[in-house]
Amino acid sequence: MNNIKAIVFDMDGVLLDSETICDRCWQIAAKEFNIKDSTSIIRKCLGTNKTDSIQIIKNELGQDFDSETYLKRTSELFHQIEETEGVPLMPYVKECLEYLKGKYRLALASSTREVTVRRQLTQVGIINYFETLTTGDMVTHSKPEPDIYIKACKSLGVKPEECIAIEDSPNGIKSGYAAGLKTIMVPDKIQPFDELMPYIWKVCKSLKQVMDEL
């Protein structure tokens, strides 16, 4: 651990409990679009940006399916819930960020668009913990491709092997690993499974356990 200089956080499902809201939005939109079961599609899209999500949905539902309109509807529903209920923090977020900021440099690598990332992190009062924000609209292909983590490390001026990625999704774990970072999985909607374990450095039940490990 002596060579670790920075921690790079995912946002959705790690810092914000936004994936619970996403599940609600996708299920509502699925009924409107006569999709019988959207659960497997949601899981495959976790951690990806809009461009990759559109293709995943088409792969699942057919190339003629209007993925862009479907995603636009899920986004509309999300904004409605965000405005009325807010997006809650995951447990121990502020305690973890405060603890780690005293030991490491902190950055964010989220597949969500920059305007949304900045708005949501500002609303919950944690944006100032991060030196840099790398978002899904800054790269062509997001997670599980390594681009976003490579860019995040460059934004700090540190090598990937000097960083730890904290993720909740298989796509995020694979992205961090492919970029050369050590990866910590803090599971949210998906638990670690055998095929994913080679990509994971440590599994922590919560951000409280992350503090204990780091």
Long-range contacts (C-beta under 8 A, 24 or more apart in sequence): 1-214, 3-161, 3-162, 4-104, 4-162, 4-163, 4-164, 4-182, 5-104, 5-105, 5-156, 5-158, 5-162, 5-163, 6-104, 6-105, 6-106, 6-107, 6-153, 6-156, 6-158, 6-162, 6-163, 6-164, 7-100, 7-104, 7-105, 7-106, 7-107, 7-163, 7-164, 7-166, 7-214, 8-106, 8-107, 8-108, 8-109, 8-149, 8-152, 8-153, 8-163, 8-164, 8-165, 8-166, 8-176, 8-181, 9-106, 9-107, 9-108, 9-109, 9-130, 9-165, 9-166, 10-47, 10-108, 10-109, 10-110, 10-165, 10-166, 10-167, 10-168, 10-169, 10-172, 11-108, 11-110, 11-112, 11-117, 11-120, 11-121, 12-46, 12-47, 12-110, 12-111, 12-112, 12-168, 13-46, 13-90, 13-168, 13-169, 13-188, 13-189, 14-90, 14-166, 14-167, 14-168, 14-186, 14-188, 14-207, 15-89, 15-90, 15-93, 15-121, 15-126, 16-87, 16-88, 16-89, 16-90, 16-120, 16-124, 17-87, 17-88, 17-89, 17-90, 18-78, 18-87, 18-120, 19-46, 19-168, 19-188, 19-189, 21-78, 21-81, 21-82, 21-85, 21-87, 22-74, 22-78, 23-189, 24-77, 24-81, 25-74, 25-75, 25-77, 25-78, 25-81, 26-74, 28-77, 29-70, 29-73, 29-74, 29-77, 32-73, 33-70, 33-73, 35-61, 43-189, 43-190, 46-168, 46-169, 46-170, 46-171, 46-172, 46-189, 46-190, 47-111, 47-142, 47-143, 47-144, 47-167, 47-169, 47-170, 47-171, 47-172, 47-175, 48-111, 48-136, 48-142, 48-143, 48-144, 48-171, 49-111, 49-112, 49-113, 49-136, 49-137, 49-139, 49-141, 49-142, 49-143, 50-113, 50-136, 50-137, 51-140, 51-141, 51-142, 52-141, 52-142, 82-120, 86-123, 87-120, 87-123, 87-124, 88-124, 89-124, 89-126, 90-188, 90-207, 91-206, 91-207, 91-208, 92-206, 92-207, 92-208, 92-211, 93-124, 93-126, 93-207, 94-125, 94-126, 95-207, 95-208, 95-211, 96-207, 96-208, 96-210, 96-211, 97-126, 97-129, 98-129, 99-211, 100-210, 100-211, 100-214, 101-129, 103-214, 104-214, 105-131, 105-156, 105-158, 106-130, 106-131, 107-131, 107-132, 107-133, 107-134, 107-152, 107-155, 107-156, 108-132, 108-133, 108-134, 108-135, 108-152, 109-134, 109-148, 109-149, 109-151, 109-152, 109-165, 109-175, 109-176, 110-134, 110-135, 110-136, 111-135, 111-136, 111-142, 111-143, 111-148, 112-136, 113-137, 114-138, 131-155, 131-156, 132-156, 142-175, 143-169, 143-171, 143-172, 143-174, 143-175, 144-170, 144-171, 144-172, 144-174, 144-175, 144-178, 145-175, 145-178, 146-175, 146-176, 146-178, 146-179, 146-180, 147-179, 148-175, 149-175, 149-176, 149-178, 149-179, 149-181, 150-179, 153-179, 153-181, 164-201, 164-214, 166-210, 170-196, 173-199, 173-200, 174-199, 184-210, 184-213, 186-210
